[in-house]
Amino acid sequence: MDYRGAMGVPVTFLDKHNPEQFEILDGIGRYSMLTGPTDKTRGTYLTKINGSPKFARIIIRNKKI
C-alpha cells in the first residue's frame, strides 16, 4: 500500500486491479510481455527466485505515492 517502487504481483491481481490506484508497467515471465525477447532476455526467465523460474508476474506501481 505504501511501497514507492515497482512491484511484481501474480496475474490474479488483474481481478482486483483498481486503475485509479495502480499503473500496470509490464508483465514478465520468460521475457518482458510488452517488449518481447531481446538479446539480453532471450532464453532466460526474468521471474527467477533463488535460481528457480516462477510463474509470470504483472509489474505495477502505486500511482498515489
BELRADA-V530040 format. One record per pair of residues at least 24 apart in sequence whose C-alpha atoms are under 7 Angstrom apart, sorted by sequence separation. I is the first residue (numbers start at 1). J is the second residue. D is the distance in whole Angstrom. If there is no record, write none. Layout:
# BELRADA-V530040
I;J;D + I;J;D
This chain:
# BELRADA-V530040
29;55;6 + 29;56;4 + 28;56;5 + 29;57;6 + 28;57;5 + 27;57;6 + 28;58;6 + 27;58;4 + 26;58;6 + 27;59;6 + 26;59;5 + 25;59;5 + 24;59;6 + 25;60;5 + 24;60;4 + 23;60;5 + 24;61;7 + 22;60;6 + 23;61;5 + 22;61;6 + 23;62;6 + 22;62;5 + 23;63;6 + 21;62;6 + 22;63;5 + 21;63;5 + 21;64;6 + 11;56;7 + 10;56;7 + 11;57;6 + 10;57;5 + 11;58;6 + 9;57;5 + 10;58;6 + 8;57;5 + 9;58;5 + 8;58;6 + 9;59;6 + 8;59;5 + 7;59;5 + 8;60;7 + 6;59;6 + 7;60;5 + 6;60;6 + 7;61;6 + 6;61;5 + 5;61;6 + 4;62;7 + 4;65;6
